[in-house]
């Protein structure tokens, strides 16, 4: 994204993620999952919402639940495509979050999280952001969520709105 653009809005590149359970402890209500992701470069390169390149990632996630509360942690290693004239660094991106179920039917929950990454281009600041998300369970195998991300460094967007859709197979 051009660093001299003071304001821009529009859709970014979507990414798709697949998680596979690697370990689960029913007595501790905790799990470890392996993930794979791919980012499809379909957003506007000219507006700075895409590099125009395919990015892919592998990761590991851990979660634990106690009553209505959950703790989440994730580390994802991204292999970034290099557009012409730019040499992006591949990065590990950590995430930590705290979630809480909001209703008695366990349909609504909120998550507060922090995430970041090292600089993808030499000379840029590392990226860091806070996020708040609201999630709605649609059925036993599907959920939808919306999030608001607030950038903490110059290399993160000042704010971003996001959406997720999860389907379990």
N, C-alpha and C positions, 0 to 999 in steps of 0.2 A: 504494500500500500504506500502511495506517495506520502512522505512525512510532512509535507508542507500544506496538506489539505486541512483547513480548520474545521470543516463540517461536511459530512457525507452521510447519506442514508440509502439503504437498499438491501436486498437479500444477499447474503454471503453464500459461499459454497456449502452445499449439504454434505454431511458425511454419514456413513453407514457403519454400524458397529455390531459385531457378533460376539456374544459372551458364551463361554462353556464352563460349566462347573468343574473345578479341579479337586475340591475338598469341601465337605460340609460336616458340621458338628451339630446335630439336632439338640443335644443336651446343653450346649453353650449358645445355640442359635447364632452361629457364625459360619461364614463361608469364604472360600477363596475361589476366584474366577479368573480365567485367562481370556483375553480379548484380542480381536483383530479388527482394524478399522481401515476404511478407505474414504478419501475425500474426492468428490467429483468436481472437476473444475468447470462449472457452468455459469458462475456469476461474472459480473463485469470486471475485466482486467483494467479498463480505462478509468473506472471509478474507484479502483483500489480494493475491491471486495474479493479478488481472486488473484492468485499468481499465474493462473492459466495452466497450471501443472497438476498432475495427480500426486497426492500425498498418501502414504499408507503408514500403519502403525501396528505394533503389538504391545500388549500391556498385561498387567496383573492387578486385580482388585480384591480388597478384603472388606467385609462388612460384618457387623455384629449388632444384634438387636436385644433389647431388654424392655419388655412391656411396650410402651408407646414410643420409645426412643431408639435411635440407631446411630451408629458411628460408621463412617465410610472412609476408605483410603484407596487411592489408585495411583499407579505410575504407568505412564504410556510413553513408549519410545517411538517418535515420529521420524520417518524418512521423508524428507521434503524434496519435492521436485524443484529443479533450478530453472527459472525462466531465463531467457537470453540476457546476458550481461550481469546476472546476479548469481552468487554462489551461497545458497542457504546452508547453514549448519543443520545437521540432524540433531534432534534434541530429546531429552527425557522430560516429560511434563508431569509434575506431581499435583495431586488433588487431595484435599481432606474435607470432610463434611460432617455435619450433625443434622439429623432429621428427627422430626416429631410428628406422630399421627395426631390429627386435629379433631377427629370426630369418633363417636362410639362405634360406627360401622366400619372403621378402618378404610374409608373411601378417599379421604383427603389427608395429605401430609404436606409439610413444609420442610425445606432443607436450606441451611445456611452453609456456605462453603468458601474455601479459598483455593486458588490454583495459580500456577505460574509456569514459567519456563525460562531457561537461559536465553540469551540473545541469539536470534537466528541469523543475524548479520553482524560481523565484527563492527564494534563501535556503537551499536544500539544498546539501550538499557535492557535488562531482563524484563520479561512481562509478568505482571502480577495483577490479580483481580479478586474481588469479593463477589459472591453470587447469592441470590435469594431465589428459590424456586418453589412453585406450588404444583403439586402432583395430584392427579385424580385417577383412581382405579376405575376402569370402565367395565371390567369383568375379571374372571379368574386368570386370564392370560393376556390382558391388555391394559395399558395405562397411557395417559397423556399428561404432559407437563409444560409449563411456561416458566421462563427464568428472566431475571434482570441481572446483568453483570455490570459491575462498577470497576473501572480501571484504576489501579493504584500506581502505575508507572506510566511514563510518556509513551512507551511502546505498546501499551494496551489501549484498546478503545475506551474513551471516557465512559460510555455506557453502551450496552447492547441488549437487545431483546432476543430471546431464543425460544424454540419449541422442540419438544421431544415426543416421540411416539414409540411405545415399546410393545412388542408382540412376542410372547413366549411360545416356543414350539415344543 
